[in-house]
């Protein structure tokens, strides 16, 4: 079966940030898939943004960061805490060889 990313011109990259370390979790063809995988992979029970809010924020600012509001109240706390976890969603163009 052919890959769904075969004809995509852009893909979404899900990056997990824990403390100071950033690791790429997956690459997906749609924002919805990346958002749902962010909630599942990072065990986010109560996200700071809904899917629609996250999509609008990305289109407005060019980046989208999601964290669990049950663990951290603010963005700064989730970002700079040694046990802080964030999901970063970004869209990148596909380079064909």
Secondary structure as the mmCIF struct_conf table of DSSP 4:
data_model
#
loop_
_struct_conf.conf_type_id
_struct_conf.id
_struct_conf.beg_label_comp_id
_struct_conf.beg_label_asym_id
_struct_conf.beg_label_seq_id
_struct_conf.end_label_comp_id
_struct_conf.end_label_asym_id
_struct_conf.end_label_seq_id
TURN_TY1_P TURN_TY1_P1 UNK A 4 UNK A 7
BEND BEND1 UNK A 9 UNK A 9
STRN STRN1 UNK A 10 UNK A 18
TURN_TY1_P TURN_TY1_P2 UNK A 19 UNK A 20
STRN STRN2 UNK A 21 UNK A 28
BEND BEND2 UNK A 29 UNK A 30
HELX_RH_AL_P HELX_RH_AL_P1 UNK A 31 UNK A 41
TURN_TY1_P TURN_TY1_P3 UNK A 42 UNK A 43
BEND BEND3 UNK A 45 UNK A 46
STRN STRN3 UNK A 47 UNK A 47
BEND BEND4 UNK A 48 UNK A 49
HELX_RH_AL_P HELX_RH_AL_P2 UNK A 51 UNK A 61
BEND BEND5 UNK A 62 UNK A 62
STRN STRN4 UNK A 64 UNK A 66
STRN STRN5 UNK A 68 UNK A 68
TURN_TY1_P TURN_TY1_P4 UNK A 69 UNK A 71
BEND BEND6 UNK A 73 UNK A 74
HELX_RH_AL_P HELX_RH_AL_P3 UNK A 75 UNK A 80
BEND BEND7 UNK A 81 UNK A 81
TURN_TY1_P TURN_TY1_P5 UNK A 82 UNK A 83
STRN STRN6 UNK A 85 UNK A 93
HELX_LH_PP_P HELX_LH_PP_P1 UNK A 94 UNK A 96
#
